[in-house]
């Protein structure tokens, strides 16, 4: 069974620090393939983070830090627009 949107957002958060591998990573990818909301959500997060890191010339640690902050912001928006249980 595929994870719910909520689980996927948790996996995505985990994925910021260490790539989620194995069956959990696969489930996340499968969900992203089918769910446009989660896909948009993750794309938005990655794009924003990338832009900021490039602009500010971040080191790896700073990158992970900024990912986390952006993730929190995007997640807050996402929770409003994507209502699931
Ligand atoms: Zn989803």
PDB file of the backbone (N, CA, C, O) and the ligand in Angstrom, with CONECT records:
HET     ZN  A 101       1
ATOM      1  N   UNK A   1       0.835  -1.204   0.000  1.00  0.00           N
ATOM      2  CA  UNK A   1       0.000   0.000   0.000  1.00  0.00           C
ATOM      3  C   UNK A   1       0.863   1.245   0.000  1.00  0.00           C
ATOM      4  O   UNK A   1       1.904   1.303   0.654  1.00  0.00           O
ATOM      5  N   UNK A   2       0.413   2.232  -0.741  1.00  0.00           N
ATOM      6  CA  UNK A   2       1.193   3.461  -0.814  1.00  0.00           C
ATOM      7  C   UNK A   2       0.985   4.322   0.433  1.00  0.00           C
ATOM      8  O   UNK A   2      -0.084   4.311   1.044  1.00  0.00           O
ATOM      9  N   UNK A   3       2.009   5.053   0.786  1.00  0.00           N
ATOM     10  CA  UNK A   3       1.861   5.924   1.962  1.00  0.00           C
ATOM     11  C   UNK A   3       0.892   7.066   1.663  1.00  0.00           C
ATOM     12  O   UNK A   3       0.679   7.428   0.506  1.00  0.00           O
ATOM     13  N   UNK A   4       0.317   7.618   2.706  1.00  0.00           N
ATOM     14  CA  UNK A   4      -0.585   8.748   2.540  1.00  0.00           C
ATOM     15  C   UNK A   4       0.235  10.013   2.275  1.00  0.00           C
ATOM     16  O   UNK A   4       1.457  10.025   2.423  1.00  0.00           O
ATOM     17  N   UNK A   5      -0.461  11.063   1.885  1.00  0.00           N
ATOM     18  CA  UNK A   5       0.209  12.340   1.625  1.00  0.00           C
ATOM     19  C   UNK A   5       0.967  12.809   2.863  1.00  0.00           C
ATOM     20  O   UNK A   5       2.054  13.379   2.770  1.00  0.00           O
ATOM     21  N   UNK A   6       0.386  12.564   3.980  1.00  0.00           N
ATOM     22  CA  UNK A   6       1.012  12.982   5.220  1.00  0.00           C
ATOM     23  C   UNK A   6       2.318  12.230   5.471  1.00  0.00           C
ATOM     24  O   UNK A   6       3.325  12.818   5.867  1.00  0.00           O
ATOM     25  N   UNK A   7       2.280  10.949   5.237  1.00  0.00           N
ATOM     26  CA  UNK A   7       3.488  10.145   5.392  1.00  0.00           C
ATOM     27  C   UNK A   7       4.565  10.584   4.417  1.00  0.00           C
ATOM     28  O   UNK A   7       5.751  10.626   4.743  1.00  0.00           O
ATOM     29  N   UNK A   8       4.119  10.910   3.208  1.00  0.00           N
ATOM     30  CA  UNK A   8       5.065  11.339   2.193  1.00  0.00           C
ATOM     31  C   UNK A   8       5.725  12.660   2.596  1.00  0.00           C
ATOM     32  O   UNK A   8       6.913  12.866   2.346  1.00  0.00           O
ATOM     33  N   UNK A   9       4.967  13.534   3.206  1.00  0.00           N
ATOM     34  CA  UNK A   9       5.570  14.791   3.620  1.00  0.00           C
ATOM     35  C   UNK A   9       6.580  14.565   4.743  1.00  0.00           C
ATOM     36  O   UNK A   9       7.566  15.292   4.859  1.00  0.00           O
ATOM     37  N   UNK A  10       6.326  13.565   5.553  1.00  0.00           N
ATOM     38  CA  UNK A  10       7.299  13.212   6.590  1.00  0.00           C
ATOM     39  C   UNK A  10       8.566  12.607   5.979  1.00  0.00           C
ATOM     40  O   UNK A  10       9.686  12.919   6.384  1.00  0.00           O
ATOM     41  N   UNK A  11       8.356  11.751   5.013  1.00  0.00           N
ATOM     42  CA  UNK A  11       9.492  11.140   4.324  1.00  0.00           C
ATOM     43  C   UNK A  11      10.313  12.209   3.612  1.00  0.00           C
ATOM     44  O   UNK A  11      11.543  12.158   3.594  1.00  0.00           O
ATOM     45  N   UNK A  12       9.618  13.171   3.030  1.00  0.00           N
ATOM     46  CA  UNK A  12      10.302  14.243   2.315  1.00  0.00           C
ATOM     47  C   UNK A  12      11.156  15.059   3.275  1.00  0.00           C
ATOM     48  O   UNK A  12      12.251  15.506   2.934  1.00  0.00           O
ATOM     49  N   UNK A  13      10.639  15.241   4.466  1.00  0.00           N
ATOM     50  CA  UNK A  13      11.380  15.984   5.477  1.00  0.00           C
ATOM     51  C   UNK A  13      12.630  15.213   5.900  1.00  0.00           C
ATOM     52  O   UNK A  13      13.701  15.788   6.088  1.00  0.00           O
ATOM     53  N   UNK A  14      12.467  13.918   6.041  1.00  0.00           N
ATOM     54  CA  UNK A  14      13.583  13.051   6.387  1.00  0.00           C
ATOM     55  C   UNK A  14      14.626  13.055   5.270  1.00  0.00           C
ATOM     56  O   UNK A  14      15.833  13.013   5.507  1.00  0.00           O
ATOM     57  N   UNK A  15      14.123  13.106   4.080  1.00  0.00           N
ATOM     58  CA  UNK A  15      14.931  13.076   2.882  1.00  0.00           C
ATOM     59  C   UNK A  15      15.855  14.295   2.765  1.00  0.00           C
ATOM     60  O   UNK A  15      16.818  14.275   1.999  1.00  0.00           O
ATOM     61  N   UNK A  16      15.562  15.334   3.512  1.00  0.00           N
ATOM     62  CA  UNK A  16      16.385  16.543   3.461  1.00  0.00           C
ATOM     63  C   UNK A  16      17.781  16.260   4.003  1.00  0.00           C
ATOM     64  O   UNK A  16      18.775  16.760   3.475  1.00  0.00           O
ATOM     65  N   UNK A  17      17.848  15.472   5.038  1.00  0.00           N
ATOM     66  CA  UNK A  17      19.133  15.178   5.681  1.00  0.00           C
ATOM     67  C   UNK A  17      19.825  13.989   5.033  1.00  0.00           C
ATOM     68  O   UNK A  17      20.981  14.067   4.618  1.00  0.00           O
ATOM     69  N   UNK A  18      19.097  12.903   4.959  1.00  0.00           N
ATOM     70  CA  UNK A  18      19.622  11.684   4.364  1.00  0.00           C
ATOM     71  C   UNK A  18      18.620  11.176   3.343  1.00  0.00           C
ATOM     72  O   UNK A  18      17.434  11.064   3.653  1.00  0.00           O
ATOM     73  N   UNK A  19      19.063  10.870   2.147  1.00  0.00           N
ATOM     74  CA  UNK A  19      18.123  10.334   1.171  1.00  0.00           C
ATOM     75  C   UNK A  19      17.433   9.079   1.693  1.00  0.00           C
ATOM     76  O   UNK A  19      18.083   8.164   2.198  1.00  0.00           O
ATOM     77  N   UNK A  20      16.117   9.049   1.565  1.00  0.00           N
ATOM     78  CA  UNK A  20      15.351   7.890   2.013  1.00  0.00           C
ATOM     79  C   UNK A  20      15.505   6.791   0.961  1.00  0.00           C
ATOM     80  O   UNK A  20      15.169   6.961  -0.211  1.00  0.00           O
ATOM     81  N   UNK A  21      16.027   5.660   1.430  1.00  0.00           N
ATOM     82  CA  UNK A  21      16.302   4.568   0.485  1.00  0.00           C
ATOM     83  C   UNK A  21      15.393   3.371   0.733  1.00  0.00           C
ATOM     84  O   UNK A  21      14.541   3.389   1.621  1.00  0.00           O
ATOM     85  N   UNK A  22      15.589   2.355  -0.053  1.00  0.00           N
ATOM     86  CA  UNK A  22      14.863   1.105   0.121  1.00  0.00           C
ATOM     87  C   UNK A  22      13.393   1.249  -0.194  1.00  0.00           C
ATOM     88  O   UNK A  22      13.005   2.100  -0.995  1.00  0.00           O
ATOM     89  N   UNK A  23      12.574   0.428   0.426  1.00  0.00           N
ATOM     90  CA  UNK A  23      11.163   0.380   0.069  1.00  0.00           C
ATOM     91  C   UNK A  23      10.448   1.675   0.451  1.00  0.00           C
ATOM     92  O   UNK A  23       9.492   2.077  -0.213  1.00  0.00           O
ATOM     93  N   UNK A  24      10.908   2.328   1.520  1.00  0.00           N
ATOM     94  CA  UNK A  24      10.268   3.587   1.906  1.00  0.00           C
ATOM     95  C   UNK A  24      10.519   4.664   0.858  1.00  0.00           C
ATOM     96  O   UNK A  24       9.622   5.434   0.512  1.00  0.00           O
ATOM     97  N   UNK A  25      11.738   4.706   0.367  1.00  0.00           N
ATOM     98  CA  UNK A  25      12.084   5.662  -0.676  1.00  0.00           C
ATOM     99  C   UNK A  25      11.296   5.400  -1.942  1.00  0.00           C
ATOM    100  O   UNK A  25      10.847   6.324  -2.620  1.00  0.00           O
ATOM    101  N   UNK A  26      11.138   4.139  -2.240  1.00  0.00           N
ATOM    102  CA  UNK A  26      10.403   3.735  -3.438  1.00  0.00           C
ATOM    103  C   UNK A  26       8.933   4.122  -3.330  1.00  0.00           C
ATOM    104  O   UNK A  26       8.339   4.626  -4.284  1.00  0.00           O
ATOM    105  N   UNK A  27       8.359   3.881  -2.165  1.00  0.00           N
ATOM    106  CA  UNK A  27       6.960   4.235  -1.938  1.00  0.00           C
ATOM    107  C   UNK A  27       6.756   5.734  -2.076  1.00  0.00           C
ATOM    108  O   UNK A  27       5.757   6.196  -2.626  1.00  0.00           O
ATOM    109  N   UNK A  28       7.731   6.488  -1.561  1.00  0.00           N
ATOM    110  CA  UNK A  28       7.643   7.932  -1.667  1.00  0.00           C
ATOM    111  C   UNK A  28       7.638   8.345  -3.134  1.00  0.00           C
ATOM    112  O   UNK A  28       6.838   9.180  -3.555  1.00  0.00           O
ATOM    113  N   UNK A  29       8.546   7.746  -3.906  1.00  0.00           N
ATOM    114  CA  UNK A  29       8.631   8.081  -5.335  1.00  0.00           C
ATOM    115  C   UNK A  29       7.353   7.716  -6.066  1.00  0.00           C
ATOM    116  O   UNK A  29       6.864   8.482  -6.897  1.00  0.00           O
ATOM    117  N   UNK A  30       6.813   6.546  -5.756  1.00  0.00           N
ATOM    118  CA  UNK A  30       5.575   6.108  -6.390  1.00  0.00           C
ATOM    119  C   UNK A  30       4.426   7.063  -6.065  1.00  0.00           C
ATOM    120  O   UNK A  30       3.627   7.417  -6.933  1.00  0.00           O
ATOM    121  N   UNK A  31       4.363   7.459  -4.832  1.00  0.00           N
ATOM    122  CA  UNK A  31       3.315   8.395  -4.437  1.00  0.00           C
ATOM    123  C   UNK A  31       3.469   9.710  -5.192  1.00  0.00           C
ATOM    124  O   UNK A  31       2.493  10.282  -5.678  1.00  0.00           O
ATOM    125  N   UNK A  32       4.713  10.177  -5.282  1.00  0.00           N
ATOM    126  CA  UNK A  32       4.975  11.442  -5.980  1.00  0.00           C
ATOM    127  C   UNK A  32       4.583  11.359  -7.451  1.00  0.00           C
ATOM    128  O   UNK A  32       4.161  12.347  -8.051  1.00  0.00           O
ATOM    129  N   UNK A  33       4.728  10.168  -8.020  1.00  0.00           N
ATOM    130  CA  UNK A  33       4.362   9.996  -9.421  1.00  0.00           C
ATOM    131  C   UNK A  33       2.853  10.148  -9.625  1.00  0.00           C
ATOM    132  O   UNK A  33       2.397  10.617 -10.668  1.00  0.00           O
ATOM    133  N   UNK A  34       2.100   9.746  -8.617  1.00  0.00           N
ATOM    134  CA  UNK A  34       0.656   9.739  -8.776  1.00  0.00           C
ATOM    135  C   UNK A  34      -0.052  10.942  -8.162  1.00  0.00           C
ATOM    136  O   UNK A  34      -1.180  11.263  -8.535  1.00  0.00           O
ATOM    137  N   UNK A  35       0.603  11.592  -7.239  1.00  0.00           N
ATOM    138  CA  UNK A  35      -0.066  12.670  -6.524  1.00  0.00           C
ATOM    139  C   UNK A  35       0.528  14.017  -6.920  1.00  0.00           C
ATOM    140  O   UNK A  35       1.670  14.326  -6.582  1.00  0.00           O
ATOM    141  N   UNK A  36      -0.250  14.803  -7.631  1.00  0.00           N
ATOM    142  CA  UNK A  36       0.300  16.056  -8.145  1.00  0.00           C
ATOM    143  C   UNK A  36       0.519  17.072  -7.034  1.00  0.00           C
ATOM    144  O   UNK A  36       1.369  17.955  -7.153  1.00  0.00           O
ATOM    145  N   UNK A  37      -0.239  16.949  -5.963  1.00  0.00           N
ATOM    146  CA  UNK A  37      -0.072  17.893  -4.864  1.00  0.00           C
ATOM    147  C   UNK A  37       1.283  17.726  -4.200  1.00  0.00           C
ATOM    148  O   UNK A  37       2.005  18.695  -3.964  1.00  0.00           O
ATOM    149  N   UNK A  38       1.608  16.484  -3.908  1.00  0.00           N
ATOM    150  CA  UNK A  38       2.888  16.207  -3.269  1.00  0.00           C
ATOM    151  C   UNK A  38       4.041  16.533  -4.205  1.00  0.00           C
ATOM    152  O   UNK A  38       5.102  16.994  -3.784  1.00  0.00           O
ATOM    153  N   UNK A  39       3.805  16.285  -5.473  1.00  0.00           N
ATOM    154  CA  UNK A  39       4.841  16.553  -6.468  1.00  0.00           C
ATOM    155  C   UNK A  39       5.132  18.049  -6.522  1.00  0.00           C
ATOM    156  O   UNK A  39       6.287  18.476  -6.506  1.00  0.00           O
ATOM    157  N   UNK A  40       4.068  18.825  -6.587  1.00  0.00           N
ATOM    158  CA  UNK A  40       4.200  20.274  -6.618  1.00  0.00           C
ATOM    159  C   UNK A  40       4.901  20.782  -5.371  1.00  0.00           C
ATOM    160  O   UNK A  40       5.786  21.637  -5.409  1.00  0.00           O
ATOM    161  N   UNK A  41       4.468  20.223  -4.298  1.00  0.00           N
ATOM    162  CA  UNK A  41       4.987  20.587  -2.989  1.00  0.00           C
ATOM    163  C   UNK A  41       6.497  20.366  -2.918  1.00  0.00           C
ATOM    164  O   UNK A  41       7.247  21.233  -2.467  1.00  0.00           O
ATOM    165  N   UNK A  42       6.919  19.205  -3.365  1.00  0.00           N
ATOM    166  CA  UNK A  42       8.327  18.891  -3.285  1.00  0.00           C
ATOM    167  C   UNK A  42       9.157  19.709  -4.274  1.00  0.00           C
ATOM    168  O   UNK A  42      10.277  20.124  -3.977  1.00  0.00           O
ATOM    169  N   UNK A  43       8.589  19.924  -5.433  1.00  0.00           N
ATOM    170  CA  UNK A  43       9.271  20.695  -6.461  1.00  0.00           C
ATOM    171  C   UNK A  43       9.493  22.122  -5.980  1.00  0.00           C
ATOM    172  O   UNK A  43      10.576  22.690  -6.125  1.00  0.00           O
ATOM    173  N   UNK A  44       8.457  22.673  -5.415  1.00  0.00           N
ATOM    174  CA  UNK A  44       8.504  24.035  -4.908  1.00  0.00           C
ATOM    175  C   UNK A  44       9.577  24.162  -3.838  1.00  0.00           C
ATOM    176  O   UNK A  44      10.332  25.134  -3.797  1.00  0.00           O
ATOM    177  N   UNK A  45       9.623  23.167  -2.982  1.00  0.00           N
ATOM    178  CA  UNK A  45      10.583  23.153  -1.895  1.00  0.00           C
ATOM    179  C   UNK A  45      12.010  23.088  -2.430  1.00  0.00           C
ATOM    180  O   UNK A  45      12.884  23.840  -1.999  1.00  0.00           O
ATOM    181  N   UNK A  46      12.230  22.187  -3.366  1.00  0.00           N
ATOM    182  CA  UNK A  46      13.572  22.011  -3.916  1.00  0.00           C
ATOM    183  C   UNK A  46      14.040  23.240  -4.678  1.00  0.00           C
ATOM    184  O   UNK A  46      15.184  23.676  -4.547  1.00  0.00           O
ATOM    185  N   UNK A  47      13.137  23.784  -5.471  1.00  0.00           N
ATOM    186  CA  UNK A  47      13.478  24.945  -6.279  1.00  0.00           C
ATOM    187  C   UNK A  47      13.848  26.152  -5.429  1.00  0.00           C
ATOM    188  O   UNK A  47      14.854  26.819  -5.673  1.00  0.00           O
ATOM    189  N   UNK A  48      13.021  26.418  -4.432  1.00  0.00           N
ATOM    190  CA  UNK A  48      13.258  27.553  -3.558  1.00  0.00           C
ATOM    191  C   UNK A  48      14.593  27.409  -2.852  1.00  0.00           C
ATOM    192  O   UNK A  48      15.383  28.350  -2.770  1.00  0.00           O
ATOM    193  N   UNK A  49      14.824  26.214  -2.347  1.00  0.00           N
ATOM    194  CA  UNK A  49      16.045  25.964  -1.605  1.00  0.00           C
ATOM    195  C   UNK A  49      17.273  26.113  -2.499  1.00  0.00           C
ATOM    196  O   UNK A  49      18.269  26.715  -2.098  1.00  0.00           O
ATOM    197  N   UNK A  50      17.200  25.572  -3.691  1.00  0.00           N
ATOM    198  CA  UNK A  50      18.305  25.620  -4.633  1.00  0.00           C
ATOM    199  C   UNK A  50      18.664  27.063  -4.971  1.00  0.00           C
ATOM    200  O   UNK A  50      19.831  27.455  -4.968  1.00  0.00           O
ATOM    201  N   UNK A  51      17.630  27.831  -5.261  1.00  0.00           N
ATOM    202  CA  UNK A  51      17.835  29.227  -5.629  1.00  0.00           C
ATOM    203  C   UNK A  51      18.538  29.977  -4.513  1.00  0.00           C
ATOM    204  O   UNK A  51      19.494  30.715  -4.746  1.00  0.00           O
ATOM    205  N   UNK A  52      18.055  29.779  -3.308  1.00  0.00           N
ATOM    206  CA  UNK A  52      18.647  30.475  -2.161  1.00  0.00           C
ATOM    207  C   UNK A  52      20.098  30.050  -1.954  1.00  0.00           C
ATOM    208  O   UNK A  52      20.971  30.893  -1.745  1.00  0.00           O
ATOM    209  N   UNK A  53      20.351  28.765  -2.012  1.00  0.00           N
ATOM    210  CA  UNK A  53      21.706  28.271  -1.795  1.00  0.00           C
ATOM    211  C   UNK A  53      22.670  28.801  -2.850  1.00  0.00           C
ATOM    212  O   UNK A  53      23.816  29.132  -2.546  1.00  0.00           O
ATOM    213  N   UNK A  54      22.204  28.876  -4.073  1.00  0.00           N
ATOM    214  CA  UNK A  54      23.063  29.381  -5.136  1.00  0.00           C
ATOM    215  C   UNK A  54      23.326  30.864  -4.969  1.00  0.00           C
ATOM    216  O   UNK A  54      24.443  31.341  -5.168  1.00  0.00           O
ATOM    217  N   UNK A  55      22.291  31.575  -4.605  1.00  0.00           N
ATOM    218  CA  UNK A  55      22.415  33.013  -4.413  1.00  0.00           C
ATOM    219  C   UNK A  55      23.378  33.344  -3.284  1.00  0.00           C
ATOM    220  O   UNK A  55      24.194  34.260  -3.384  1.00  0.00           O
ATOM    221  N   UNK A  56      23.262  32.578  -2.213  1.00  0.00           N
ATOM    222  CA  UNK A  56      24.038  32.898  -1.023  1.00  0.00           C
ATOM    223  C   UNK A  56      25.304  32.062  -0.904  1.00  0.00           C
ATOM    224  O   UNK A  56      26.032  32.152   0.085  1.00  0.00           O
ATOM    225  N   UNK A  57      25.554  31.257  -1.912  1.00  0.00           N
ATOM    226  CA  UNK A  57      26.770  30.451  -1.928  1.00  0.00           C
ATOM    227  C   UNK A  57      26.938  29.594  -0.671  1.00  0.00           C
ATOM    228  O   UNK A  57      27.961  29.662   0.011  1.00  0.00           O
ATOM    229  N   UNK A  58      25.953  28.817  -0.392  1.00  0.00           N
ATOM    230  CA  UNK A  58      25.943  28.038   0.847  1.00  0.00           C
ATOM    231  C   UNK A  58      26.935  26.872   0.863  1.00  0.00           C
ATOM    232  O   UNK A  58      27.251  26.282  -0.170  1.00  0.00           O
ATOM    233  N   UNK A  59      27.408  26.566   2.059  1.00  0.00           N
ATOM    234  CA  UNK A  59      28.139  25.322   2.271  1.00  0.00           C
ATOM    235  C   UNK A  59      27.100  24.220   2.455  1.00  0.00           C
ATOM    236  O   UNK A  59      25.901  24.494   2.514  1.00  0.00           O
ATOM    237  N   UNK A  60      27.555  22.990   2.545  1.00  0.00           N
ATOM    238  CA  UNK A  60      26.612  21.882   2.667  1.00  0.00           C
ATOM    239  C   UNK A  60      25.730  22.011   3.915  1.00  0.00           C
ATOM    240  O   UNK A  60      24.517  21.813   3.848  1.00  0.00           O
ATOM    241  N   UNK A  61      26.346  22.342   5.043  1.00  0.00           N
ATOM    242  CA  UNK A  61      25.589  22.463   6.297  1.00  0.00           C
ATOM    243  C   UNK A  61      24.538  23.567   6.202  1.00  0.00           C
ATOM    244  O   UNK A  61      23.400  23.393   6.636  1.00  0.00           O
ATOM    245  N   UNK A  62      24.929  24.690   5.637  1.00  0.00           N
ATOM    246  CA  UNK A  62      23.983  25.796   5.477  1.00  0.00           C
ATOM    247  C   UNK A  62      22.839  25.403   4.552  1.00  0.00           C
ATOM    248  O   UNK A  62      21.696  25.822   4.735  1.00  0.00           O
ATOM    249  N   UNK A  63      23.168  24.601   3.568  1.00  0.00           N
ATOM    250  CA  UNK A  63      22.152  24.112   2.637  1.00  0.00           C
ATOM    251  C   UNK A  63      21.104  23.287   3.365  1.00  0.00           C
ATOM    252  O   UNK A  63      19.903  23.489   3.181  1.00  0.00           O
ATOM    253  N   UNK A  64      21.558  22.370   4.182  1.00  0.00           N
ATOM    254  CA  UNK A  64      20.641  21.509   4.924  1.00  0.00           C
ATOM    255  C   UNK A  64      19.767  22.366   5.844  1.00  0.00           C
ATOM    256  O   UNK A  64      18.570  22.125   5.999  1.00  0.00           O
ATOM    257  N   UNK A  65      20.397  23.363   6.443  1.00  0.00           N
ATOM    258  CA  UNK A  65      19.680  24.293   7.308  1.00  0.00           C
ATOM    259  C   UNK A  65      18.588  25.049   6.569  1.00  0.00           C
ATOM    260  O   UNK A  65      17.455  25.148   7.039  1.00  0.00           O
ATOM    261  N   UNK A  66      18.938  25.574   5.424  1.00  0.00           N
ATOM    262  CA  UNK A  66      17.965  26.362   4.673  1.00  0.00           C
ATOM    263  C   UNK A  66      16.867  25.471   4.117  1.00  0.00           C
ATOM    264  O   UNK A  66      15.718  25.896   4.001  1.00  0.00           O
ATOM    265  N   UNK A  67      17.216  24.237   3.774  1.00  0.00           N
ATOM    266  CA  UNK A  67      16.197  23.284   3.317  1.00  0.00           C
ATOM    267  C   UNK A  67      15.149  23.112   4.397  1.00  0.00           C
ATOM    268  O   UNK A  67      13.946  23.121   4.134  1.00  0.00           O
ATOM    269  N   UNK A  68      15.631  22.955   5.609  1.00  0.00           N
ATOM    270  CA  UNK A  68      14.724  22.713   6.717  1.00  0.00           C
ATOM    271  C   UNK A  68      13.756  23.895   6.913  1.00  0.00           C
ATOM    272  O   UNK A  68      12.554  23.713   7.106  1.00  0.00           O
ATOM    273  N   UNK A  69      14.316  25.095   6.857  1.00  0.00           N
ATOM    274  CA  UNK A  69      13.476  26.286   7.036  1.00  0.00           C
ATOM    275  C   UNK A  69      12.437  26.395   5.936  1.00  0.00           C
ATOM    276  O   UNK A  69      11.262  26.660   6.191  1.00  0.00           O
ATOM    277  N   UNK A  70      12.891  26.186   4.706  1.00  0.00           N
ATOM    278  CA  UNK A  70      11.972  26.282   3.574  1.00  0.00           C
ATOM    279  C   UNK A  70      10.912  25.206   3.677  1.00  0.00           C
ATOM    280  O   UNK A  70       9.735  25.440   3.404  1.00  0.00           O
ATOM    281  N   UNK A  71      11.346  24.031   4.072  1.00  0.00           N
ATOM    282  CA  UNK A  71      10.412  22.934   4.223  1.00  0.00           C
ATOM    283  C   UNK A  71       9.281  23.312   5.175  1.00  0.00           C
ATOM    284  O   UNK A  71       8.110  23.043   4.908  1.00  0.00           O
ATOM    285  N   UNK A  72       9.650  23.936   6.281  1.00  0.00           N
ATOM    286  CA  UNK A  72       8.635  24.319   7.261  1.00  0.00           C
ATOM    287  C   UNK A  72       7.643  25.326   6.686  1.00  0.00           C
ATOM    288  O   UNK A  72       6.437  25.237   6.915  1.00  0.00           O
ATOM    289  N   UNK A  73       8.179  26.283   5.936  1.00  0.00           N
ATOM    290  CA  UNK A  73       7.307  27.292   5.322  1.00  0.00           C
ATOM    291  C   UNK A  73       6.369  26.663   4.310  1.00  0.00           C
ATOM    292  O   UNK A  73       5.163  26.909   4.312  1.00  0.00           O
ATOM    293  N   UNK A  74       6.953  25.841   3.441  1.00  0.00           N
ATOM    294  CA  UNK A  74       6.142  25.229   2.392  1.00  0.00           C
ATOM    295  C   UNK A  74       5.123  24.282   3.009  1.00  0.00           C
ATOM    296  O   UNK A  74       3.987  24.191   2.544  1.00  0.00           O
ATOM    297  N   UNK A  75       5.530  23.589   4.041  1.00  0.00           N
ATOM    298  CA  UNK A  75       4.644  22.643   4.688  1.00  0.00           C
ATOM    299  C   UNK A  75       3.421  23.342   5.276  1.00  0.00           C
ATOM    300  O   UNK A  75       2.306  22.825   5.208  1.00  0.00           O
ATOM    301  N   UNK A  76       3.639  24.511   5.847  1.00  0.00           N
ATOM    302  CA  UNK A  76       2.537  25.268   6.421  1.00  0.00           C
ATOM    303  C   UNK A  76       1.526  25.646   5.348  1.00  0.00           C
ATOM    304  O   UNK A  76       0.319  25.549   5.567  1.00  0.00           O
ATOM    305  N   UNK A  77       2.014  26.073   4.197  1.00  0.00           N
ATOM    306  CA  UNK A  77       1.139  26.436   3.080  1.00  0.00           C
ATOM    307  C   UNK A  77       0.412  25.199   2.562  1.00  0.00           C
ATOM    308  O   UNK A  77      -0.789  25.219   2.289  1.00  0.00           O
ATOM    309  N   UNK A  78       1.173  24.137   2.439  1.00  0.00           N
ATOM    310  CA  UNK A  78       0.679  22.891   1.894  1.00  0.00           C
ATOM    311  C   UNK A  78      -0.456  22.320   2.736  1.00  0.00           C
ATOM    312  O   UNK A  78      -1.432  21.785   2.209  1.00  0.00           O
ATOM    313  N   UNK A  79      -0.312  22.442   4.032  1.00  0.00           N
ATOM    314  CA  UNK A  79      -1.339  21.909   4.917  1.00  0.00           C
ATOM    315  C   UNK A  79      -2.669  22.610   4.722  1.00  0.00           C
ATOM    316  O   UNK A  79      -3.733  22.015   4.895  1.00  0.00           O
ATOM    317  N   UNK A  80      -2.595  23.900   4.356  1.00  0.00           N
ATOM    318  CA  UNK A  80      -3.822  24.653   4.121  1.00  0.00           C
ATOM    319  C   UNK A  80      -4.480  24.239   2.814  1.00  0.00           C
ATOM    320  O   UNK A  80      -5.701  24.109   2.729  1.00  0.00           O
ATOM    321  N   UNK A  81      -3.640  24.033   1.785  1.00  0.00           N
ATOM    322  CA  UNK A  81      -4.211  23.792   0.462  1.00  0.00           C
ATOM    323  C   UNK A  81      -4.511  22.323   0.190  1.00  0.00           C
ATOM    324  O   UNK A  81      -5.335  22.001  -0.666  1.00  0.00           O
ATOM    325  N   UNK A  82      -3.859  21.454   0.902  1.00  0.00           N
ATOM    326  CA  UNK A  82      -3.944  20.037   0.614  1.00  0.00           C
ATOM    327  C   UNK A  82      -4.562  19.337   1.808  1.00  0.00           C
ATOM    328  O   UNK A  82      -3.846  18.825   2.668  1.00  0.00           O
ATOM    329  N   UNK A  83      -5.864  19.310   1.867  1.00  0.00           N
ATOM    330  CA  UNK A  83      -6.470  18.746   3.072  1.00  0.00           C
ATOM    331  C   UNK A  83      -6.694  17.257   2.960  1.00  0.00           C
ATOM    332  O   UNK A  83      -7.543  16.785   2.203  1.00  0.00           O
ATOM    333  N   UNK A  84      -5.918  16.538   3.726  1.00  0.00           N
ATOM    334  CA  UNK A  84      -6.058  15.086   3.754  1.00  0.00           C
ATOM    335  C   UNK A  84      -5.872  14.613   5.186  1.00  0.00           C
ATOM    336  O   UNK A  84      -5.393  15.360   6.040  1.00  0.00           O
ATOM    337  N   UNK A  85      -6.257  13.357   5.445  1.00  0.00           N
ATOM    338  CA  UNK A  85      -6.163  12.876   6.809  1.00  0.00           C
ATOM    339  C   UNK A  85      -4.954  11.979   7.040  1.00  0.00           C
ATOM    340  O   UNK A  85      -4.746  11.497   8.153  1.00  0.00           O
TER     341      UNK A  85
HETATM  342 ZN    ZN A 101       0.125  13.158  -1.964  1.00  0.00          ZN
END
